[in-house]
Amino acid sequence: MSRIARIAAALAVVLAEPCLPADEPGPFTAARFREHVAFLASDALEGRKAGSEGAAKAADYIAERFRAAGLSPAGDAGTYFQAFTARRDLRCRNVVGVLPGDGGLAGENVIVAAHYDHLGRVQLGAGDAGDATFNGADDNASGVAGMLLMLEDIARDRAARPDAARRAVVFLATDAEEQGLQGAAHYADHPALPLDRAAAMLNLDMIGRLSGGRLFALDAETSPGLASAIRERARSSRVRVETRIGGNERSDHVLFLRRRIPSVHFYTGLHADYHEVGDELSTIDCEGGARIAALGAGFVRFAAGHPGRFEYRRVEPGMDIRNALALAGRLGVVPAGGSQGGRHPRIVLVVPGSLAARKGVKVGDEIASINGVAMDRIEDAILAISQLRLDQPQRVTILRGGEPIDVRVAAGELTDLTGPRREAAPGGRIAVTFQFTPPAGTEQVSVGGDFGASHAHEERPMEGPGPGGRYTLRLILDPGDYAYNFQCRGPGADGSYPDPTNTEQDEFGNSVLRVGAAPR
């Protein structure tokens, strides 16, 4: 490359970054991020369940921000709304707006997406106390907040530089993500701009828990150059980025990957409040979220202005959230690949109240061996934990600060959930029965899964004890429903996740208990 060409290339990169008047603050502040999360995660929106009045209020709020930023409506009949009907006849709406492209790249597009729906409310009994609203501050008011800051900044930048060649940018707020990515699926079938002209896609899902930690850029390796572009821009945004192959098959970008569009998922990680009522505004790192949004805006400007196409390459997926929670059922830990110089899988989540928590296992510990077998890869740990025998003693050796610690598990300490047994139930429904010995203090079981139109936890009573002190858990479900984890609740038992002995896969390749057609 000639000296002049190098100078021109460097100048193009500089011009692609934000250019704001000195007296005009940018949108990337903790206060602005908090403002959006506070509205979307407020009790007034009642958890934004797909098809609900609260979700409709959220969609209206997003559409008004699209209008204020000058986005062109890209929904139905000249509106920002793209209507569709989800499972169980839920009337849902995506919100779609476009910043048109310019010059020789105007016919191509970049997609920025964040889902705005969540889980709604649970019905408490007459004598029950506590919070009944799943406000979903991290999942995914945080992602929507980040997208709204990004679009404001990118729109302002385009107005300041009207003659630059760049791709169109589609901003997409999806509904019914919690019902199986149905909003993203509808958009993929009815895109505002052709998907075969989509150069890249950025998905913002759960970006609210940075708190000095790292941002995961999942699937950034789906195109050479995307990961390095993110890392370069992370430095100016003061965000530590870790790129990973795969990691969450339950988020909207997966549907775009399947259409061979290079896609990246920004995500700050799994936590104990995932799909729980504790996912509140008070837990959100708003300054960190604003920094992630600034990083996202820089990345989208790069992707929109890059003169070449991004070549898609297939990557092998890693362990996703749902499989991680199912795996946590055995010991109460979620491992990830080794990092920071460690050569063994590292524990990134210890489920509160779980067997691992009671044994003193901590986040950051490395799993060195299980029953004497060395754990050198994340795949080794996943396989070994999933195959632990419930009726035999176990020995797990962890490393903490380089020092080995033996964690011993007696026979029977692991929850012995067995089943399922399926039977026909009235009305074409299916009765699914499990038997298990719950941890001491368990009074009821919270079942997580897709039930009807809801992706949530539901409280279910236990029957028993029966022979051998075992209890029975009976679920009455509809065809197409599935469960993926069980959480024991009660004095001293909160947070322990029994293994649901899943042997089937859903449409995303996740391990689930699927409820098919009723037995004849």
JOJO-V39457 format. One line per field, one symbol per residue. phi: phi as a letter, one per 20 degrees, with the letter a starting at -180 (. if undefined). burial: I if it has 16 or more other ideal C-beta (glycine too) atoms within 10 Angstrom, else O. A space follows every 10 residues. Layout:
phi=???
burial=???
This chain:
phi=.fffffffff ffffffegcd gfedffeecf ffffgffgff dfffelnlfg neffffffff ffffffffen fffceelmde ddebdegmlf ecbfdcccef ebmfdfedbc ddcbedebdn cdeefgeeco eddeflffdb gfffgfffff ffffffffff cfeffaffce dcdedlffeo mfffffffec ffcgffdeea cdddbmddcf lnedeedfmf ffbgofffff ffffffelce dcecempbed cgfgfegfem dgccdeaeof bfeglcfffd gfeeefffff ffffffffff ffffdffeee fecfcefefe gfffffffff dnccecffbl nfdcgdedbd fgmfgfffen fcgofdeebc lnefddcgff ffffffdfef dcfccddddc mnefcedddf gnfffdfcpe ddbfcgmmec eddccadffg nfdbceddrd dmecdaecfc fddqfdgmme dddcddcegn fbdcbccfcq gndgnedffe lfcdcefdne fbeedeffge
burial=OOOOOOOOOO OOOOOIOIOO OOOOOIIIIO OIIIOIIOII IIOOIIIIII IIOIIIIIIO IIIOIIOOIO IOIIIOOOOI IIOIOIIOOI OIIIIIIIIO IIOOIOOIII IIIIIIIIII IIOOOOOOOO OOIIIIIIII IIIIIIIIII IIIIIIIIOO OOOIOIIIII IIIIIIIIII IIIIIIIIOO IIIOIOOIII IIIIIIIIII OOOOIIIIII IIIOOIIOII IOIIOOIOIO IIIIOIIIII IIIIIIIOOO IIIIIIIIII IOIIIIIIII IOOIIIIIII IIIIIIIIII IIIIIIOOOI OIOOIOIIII IIIIIIIIII IIIIIIIIOO OIOIIIIIII IOIIIIIOIO IOOOIIIIII OOOOIOOIOI IIOIIOOIOI OOOIOIIIIO OOOOIOIOIO OOIIIIIOII OIOOIOOOII IIOIIIIIIO OIOIIIIIII IOIIIIIOIO OIOOOOOOOI IOIOIOIIOO IIIIIIIIII OOIIIIIIII IIOOOIOIOI IIIIIOOIOO
